[in-house]
Amino acid sequence: TPAGGAEGKEEQGWGWGGRGRISGLEPGSYDVAVQARGYATKRLAGVEVLHSQTTEISVDMLKGVSLAARVLDQNGQPLADSTIEVLDASGTKVEGIDGQSRFISALFGGQDGSVQLGSFEPGGYRVRVTYSGRTQEQSVALSGGQEETVVLEFTFPR
């Protein structure tokens, strides 16, 4: 997307062997997000694209820590129609997986009501869940080397 919060359309590109290409961009400064299943999203701010030139970037991906949330009622039954956000230490909303994958996860979550939020870099996060006008937050510290999914549980009355 265009850098600096400017309005613009999101472009997607992918490739085999870790290579991708996005063509047809107007010259300017762009923010780039690179995602791969099982890896933390990598963001690069202010990538300059010049007229009639190819801009190459190299991105080192870090193995991410998988995070999920389970939203239940007081009887332990999964609740639908909740909104889940992940915030980094500065309070900025972060995405661990793309919107389409998150939608599918929320729609077809685990039988236990869990929703995969994605893979994140080790660090401190807050997970905010809103259900029926009520909001709860939990803090979580994700450490490198965690092999299992960290699952946070939220309980709301119906």
Secondary structure, DSSP 8 states (H G I E B T S, - for coil): -BGGG----------GGG--------SEEEEEEE--TTB--EEEEEEEE-TT----------B-EEEEEEEEETTS-B--S-EEEEE-TTS-EE-BS-HHHHHHHHHT--TTSEEEEEEE-SEEEEEEEEETTEEEEEEEEE-TT--S-EEEEEEE--
